[in-house]
């Protein structure tokens, strides 16, 4: 993973290492002179995990970078070190976990990208749906799920819900690609409700008794 | 002077040789196991008879002696009032909690205790569950020391994934009382997965179904090249094989009451029935039916039980575990068919109905090539080795339960949801609800329910000194931080004025620092020495860190110093090293301060040089290379 800054380093980009007091580039994880772990600093989640700032996140790369960072920064690596190093490792691991949790989930990722542009989408609250089309769709699917009795029927509803989620994610990718933030905002709300439906369908599916292979 | 420079994470830990051994301990409800791993294969430490299990039972004899293990369990029949078993079920619990469990626990509670931690009446003593656990840990420590032939002072201790903050803190307190430094609390299913995964080079999504004597845990983990990533975990901290015993015992007692025409059950009858039930449960694992006897006061009754009846008795409990399995699959957004293997842990997974229902839930037979009693301790030993000698494996665990704050009307506002990878820190903003309100009560709770009184209360504290403002104007940011042991720290800060308060959550039902100190005094003359030694060790580690850092700097920038300045720094380094040989903590600190003074100008020159060369662009590439890429 590469953290090389694009522009020449300005004065502010160097700060003294807490341990050897020499110069360290601010985003460095370890001091280049004495190898002491540094604080997490303030960077966006994409930069922290070495990912391009895009809605299309390659999960394999994301996991790879996440594990790589945790291998070096997790508090388990600093057992028996000084209290300062343990505390820094903990704040680094916290920051990496926060970034990973946000980027790995499409809904959280979309809301985060919007927040980076100064827009707010409530993905946790239970704000009412003001999109009549979405409302109809949601009601219809809930009904279908409630009526599904057989394994095949539940599978069908679940597959439909998953497909809708995927379609919505594709549309989000396009919206972010065109920097159409209004549309991205609406799609994020849509994804929140579709995601809930897909979750319910999956829950029904996993409760079926299955033959032992 | 020569200095060795190590890559981050590779530097040797200080003075490994003069420390005792580090072991893994599975501190179970029914049995405990201790294991060690030192390079070759991990190994369970056994007694002279080859027995690896230590019954988690303590017998407090009249002469003051404390006996732990199989002997204590045998004393249960003769001196039931002097023997404590299943104490793990009380860890971190308050008197109120235990009243709810009344009748299911083989304890006599001390009635004097109202509020605060549960206390047990054992013979003439009154003991907290923490003290009993400490006695069990001392016995385990002694077994390990006998087997290894050297002192054992550090351990990874496993706890049920579903243990709340109070129970975790209580476990750590018990270890401290027993003179054991806890390297890490690791969740039992995670430890089991580590032992299984490393042994079998497992890759993919695995489920660990852990049904012990008193607790049930279910975890889903992704395993990949030395990484153990917990995706979701769930369970019930009060559901286990003990409940199977109780169900059978109640069945026997109901029969006995009818046959003898008795109205009430004596406690002697209850104890006998429980003992018979335990035997019946074990027999019905391999046989389809059998007969058992209860004889009290010369009145014998005969009870036959077949496997179908047994299974009908325990079915509601097994069903509950299956429901929890499904909840965890939902949390992980996984389907049963995504799971590549199911690892069974805990003695209660030997019950055939449990195996059958687990197989049905996942659509595959669970893996049976591991010893469900020992796998957790083996995993703990591997982690203890990883933490002391270093290793490439990485455990990424999660919060088992949501953590929140009680708000107006008793509703819980979640600050950290369950299944977040730890360590984690998350904040939430709250405000005042009255004009001029100068203080705010913070009630920290843990659990999934919406109302605070249905969740576990962890701590209460007051954020005071809020300046007078209109209702809703204050902005109070509450931050919850959970460390790698799963323990919580809460801080609150009023954003407009910066008034701040931090509490490391001492659970409502935990021991106070004073109680802890007096127990340490009472129970162990060495405790204070141990503490001093630990502080001294920490000072040495810090001092050596400073010396290493200055050494690295000298290697790179030695040309910034005149020979005279260099001599002064070398002398300051030698002073730190000399101080580290001694045992005077303040002398070490003074030497470190001296080194800091001696290198002040040097540090400034190094910063100047760094900034100059950065501006001229000369060393951008070299610096970039060292960014940890």
Interface residues (C-beta under 8 A of the other chain):
Chain A: X1 X2 X3 X4 X5 X8 X9 X11 X13 X14 X16 X17 X19 X20 X21 X22 X23 X25 X27 X28 X29 X30 X31 X32 X33 X34 X35 X36 X37 X67 X70 X71 X72 X74 X75 X76 X77 X79 X80 X81 X82 X83 X84 X85 X90 X91 X93 X94 X97 X98 X100 X101 X199 X202 X203 X205 X206 X207 X209 X210 X211 X212 X213
Chain B: X5 X6 X7 X8 X9 X11 X13 X14 X183 X184 X224 X227 X229 X326 X329 X330 X333 X335 X336 X337 X359 X360 X361 X362 X363 X364 X365 X386 X387 X388 X392 X394 X395 X396 X420 X421 X422 X423 X424 X425 X426 X481 X483 X484 X538 X541 X542 X545 X546 X548 X549 X550 X551 X552 X553 X555 X556 X557 X599 X602 X603 X606 X607 X609 X610 X611 X614 X615 X617 X620 X622 X623 X624 X626 X627 X628 X629
